[in-house]
Amino acid sequence: MTGAFTADLRRCAAIDQPRHALQLFTRNYGLHALLAYRLGRFLLRAGRRYYLWPLLPFGWLLYFLLSRLARTVFDIRLELSADIGPGFYIGHFGAIRIRRCRIGANCSIGRLINIMPAAVGAGPVIGDRVWIGVHAQIVGAYRIGSGATIAAGAVVRRDVPDGALYLGNPGRVVIPNYDNRRILGLGNQRQGRPDLGGARG
């Protein structure tokens, strides 16, 4: 939990540039949901370690309270069935649903997002450094390549290659080699706060 959440914190701090740590938590509501999610995933693993069992009742109570806060107040649902890599950034809050999927490191999402399996079958597999804009829908066993960009409002109906810009409904690849480092906020931190567009709301 500690390593992944530390990466989440560093990424949010690099993008939001708060004056102090408390301001980071008051400005980025996604961190509340990520804290609950990382705790829940830690507790799932802790169940296999007998020496941590005394901590589990308190831990699960804390997880329940934090996750309910995130769901009720911010409408962010990060289900424990999802495998979310470190450095995850949630650019806004509201109608975010993520379950039974795999998401790589240093990805960004906006609000009104669905990333989940269809009624039957496996869920999506998303690579590293993927940017997913507001209102995007990734529902089904699709593979999103590393460095891909899913534009705001896009509905994924097929696999997306590495580094591609995918947009529309039904979606399609419009630029096969698109550099999304700026909107991800990676590699441009010395130039000031990046413009994340749809990933911020």
C-alpha positions as CSV (number, residue, x, y, z in Angstrom):
1,M,0.0,0.0,0.0
2,T,2.7,2.5,1.1
3,G,4.7,2.4,-2.1
4,A,1.7,2.7,-4.5
5,F,0.0,5.4,-2.5
6,T,3.3,7.4,-2.2
7,A,3.5,7.3,-6.0
8,D,-0.1,8.5,-6.2
9,L,0.8,11.4,-3.8
10,R,3.9,12.4,-5.8
11,R,2.1,12.4,-9.0
12,C,-0.8,14.5,-7.7
13,A,1.6,16.9,-6.1
14,A,3.5,17.3,-9.3
15,I,0.3,18.1,-11.2
16,D,-1.7,20.1,-8.7
17,Q,1.4,21.8,-7.1
18,P,-0.1,22.5,-3.7
19,R,1.6,24.8,-1.1
20,H,1.5,22.0,1.5
21,A,0.3,18.4,2.0
22,L,-3.0,19.3,3.6
23,Q,-3.9,21.5,0.6
24,L,-3.2,18.5,-1.7
25,F,-5.9,16.5,0.1
26,T,-8.4,19.3,0.2
27,R,-8.0,20.1,-3.5
28,N,-7.8,16.5,-4.9
29,Y,-10.8,14.5,-3.9
30,G,-9.6,11.5,-5.9
31,L,-6.9,11.0,-3.3
32,H,-9.5,10.1,-0.7
33,A,-10.8,7.4,-2.9
34,L,-7.3,6.2,-3.7
35,L,-6.4,6.0,0.0
36,A,-9.4,3.8,0.7
37,Y,-8.6,1.6,-2.4
38,R,-5.0,1.2,-1.5
39,L,-5.9,0.3,2.1
40,G,-8.5,-2.3,0.9
41,R,-6.0,-3.9,-1.4
42,F,-3.4,-4.1,1.4
43,L,-6.0,-5.7,3.7
44,L,-6.8,-8.3,1.1
45,R,-3.1,-9.3,1.0
46,A,-2.7,-9.0,4.8
47,G,-5.3,-11.8,5.2
48,R,-2.7,-14.2,4.0
49,R,-0.3,-13.1,6.8
50,Y,-1.3,-14.5,10.1
51,Y,0.8,-11.9,12.1
52,L,-1.3,-9.1,10.6
53,W,-4.7,-10.7,11.6
54,P,-5.1,-8.6,14.8
55,L,-5.1,-5.4,12.7
56,L,-7.7,-6.6,10.2
57,P,-10.9,-5.7,12.1
58,F,-9.8,-2.1,12.6
59,G,-8.4,-1.9,9.1
60,W,-11.6,-3.1,7.4
61,L,-13.7,-0.7,9.5
62,L,-11.5,2.2,8.4
63,Y,-11.7,1.0,4.8
64,F,-15.5,0.8,5.0
65,L,-15.7,4.4,6.3
66,L,-13.2,5.8,3.8
67,S,-14.8,4.0,0.8
68,R,-18.3,5.0,1.8
69,L,-17.1,8.6,2.1
70,A,-15.6,8.5,-1.4
71,R,-18.8,6.9,-2.9
72,T,-21.3,9.0,-1.1
73,V,-19.6,12.4,-1.2
74,F,-17.5,12.2,-4.3
75,D,-19.2,9.5,-6.3
76,I,-16.0,7.6,-6.9
77,R,-16.1,3.8,-6.9
78,L,-12.7,2.1,-7.1
79,E,-13.7,-1.5,-6.5
80,L,-11.1,-3.9,-5.0
81,S,-11.5,-6.2,-7.9
82,A,-9.6,-3.6,-10.0
83,D,-5.8,-3.8,-10.1
84,I,-4.6,-0.2,-10.3
85,G,-0.9,0.6,-10.8
86,P,1.0,3.3,-8.8
87,G,1.0,7.0,-9.8
88,F,-2.8,7.0,-10.6
89,Y,-4.3,10.4,-11.0
90,I,-8.0,11.2,-10.8
91,G,-8.6,14.7,-12.3
92,H,-12.0,15.3,-10.9
93,F,-14.9,13.6,-9.1
94,G,-18.3,12.3,-10.0
95,A,-19.7,9.1,-11.6
96,I,-16.4,7.3,-11.7
97,R,-16.8,3.5,-11.8
98,I,-13.7,1.2,-12.0
99,R,-13.9,-2.6,-11.4
100,R,-12.5,-5.9,-12.6
101,C,-9.8,-4.4,-14.7
102,R,-6.1,-3.9,-14.8
103,I,-4.6,-0.4,-15.0
104,G,-0.9,0.3,-15.4
105,A,1.4,2.9,-13.8
106,N,1.0,6.7,-14.1
107,C,-2.4,6.7,-15.7
108,S,-4.9,9.6,-15.5
109,I,-8.7,9.7,-15.7
110,G,-11.4,12.3,-15.6
111,R,-14.9,12.2,-14.3
112,L,-17.9,10.2,-15.6
113,I,-15.7,7.3,-16.4
114,N,-16.7,3.6,-16.7
115,I,-13.8,1.0,-16.8
116,M,-15.3,-2.4,-16.3
117,P,-16.1,-5.8,-17.9
118,A,-19.2,-6.2,-20.0
119,A,-22.1,-8.4,-18.6
120,V,-19.9,-11.5,-19.0
121,G,-16.2,-12.0,-19.6
122,A,-13.0,-10.4,-18.6
123,G,-12.4,-6.7,-17.9
124,P,-10.2,-4.2,-19.7
125,V,-6.4,-4.3,-19.5
126,I,-4.9,-0.8,-19.7
127,G,-1.1,-0.2,-20.1
128,D,1.1,2.4,-18.5
129,R,0.8,6.2,-19.0
130,V,-2.7,6.1,-20.5
131,W,-4.8,9.3,-20.4
132,I,-8.6,8.8,-20.3
133,G,-10.8,11.8,-20.8
134,V,-14.2,12.7,-19.3
135,H,-17.2,10.6,-20.3
136,A,-15.0,7.9,-21.8
137,Q,-16.4,4.3,-21.7
138,I,-14.2,1.2,-21.7
139,V,-16.6,-1.6,-21.1
140,G,-15.4,-5.1,-22.1
141,A,-12.2,-7.1,-22.5
142,Y,-10.3,-4.5,-24.5
143,R,-6.6,-3.9,-24.4
144,I,-5.4,-0.3,-24.2
145,G,-1.7,0.0,-25.1
146,S,0.8,1.9,-23.1
147,G,1.0,5.6,-23.9
148,A,-2.5,5.6,-25.5
149,T,-4.9,8.5,-25.2
150,I,-8.7,7.9,-24.9
151,A,-10.3,11.2,-25.8
152,A,-13.2,12.8,-23.9
153,G,-16.5,11.1,-24.8
154,A,-14.8,8.2,-26.6
155,V,-16.5,4.7,-26.5
156,V,-14.0,1.9,-26.8
157,R,-15.1,-0.9,-29.1
158,R,-11.8,-2.4,-30.1
159,D,-8.2,-2.7,-28.8
160,V,-6.2,0.5,-28.9
161,P,-2.5,0.3,-29.9
162,D,0.4,1.7,-27.9
163,G,0.7,5.5,-28.3
164,A,-2.5,6.0,-30.3
165,L,-5.1,8.8,-30.0
166,Y,-8.5,7.2,-29.9
167,L,-11.7,9.2,-30.1
168,G,-15.4,9.2,-31.1
169,N,-18.4,7.0,-30.7
170,P,-17.9,4.5,-32.1
171,G,-14.3,5.2,-31.4
172,R,-11.4,5.0,-33.8
173,V,-7.7,5.7,-33.9
174,V,-7.1,9.1,-35.4
175,I,-3.4,9.6,-34.7
176,P,-1.3,6.4,-34.4
177,N,1.7,8.1,-32.7
178,Y,0.4,10.7,-30.3
179,D,2.6,12.1,-27.5
180,N,0.4,12.4,-24.4
181,R,3.2,13.3,-21.9
182,R,2.1,16.9,-21.6
183,I,-1.5,16.1,-20.7
184,L,-0.3,13.4,-18.3
185,G,2.0,15.9,-16.6
186,L,5.0,13.7,-17.2
187,G,8.3,15.2,-18.1
188,N,7.1,18.7,-18.2
189,Q,6.9,19.6,-14.5
190,R,9.7,22.2,-14.7
191,Q,7.5,24.2,-17.2
192,G,4.8,24.7,-14.6
193,R,1.4,23.2,-14.2
194,P,0.3,21.1,-17.2
195,D,-3.0,21.6,-18.8
196,L,-4.8,18.3,-18.4
197,G,-7.9,19.3,-20.3
198,G,-10.7,16.7,-19.9
199,A,-8.8,14.7,-17.3
200,R,-9.4,17.5,-14.9
201,G,-13.0,18.0,-15.6
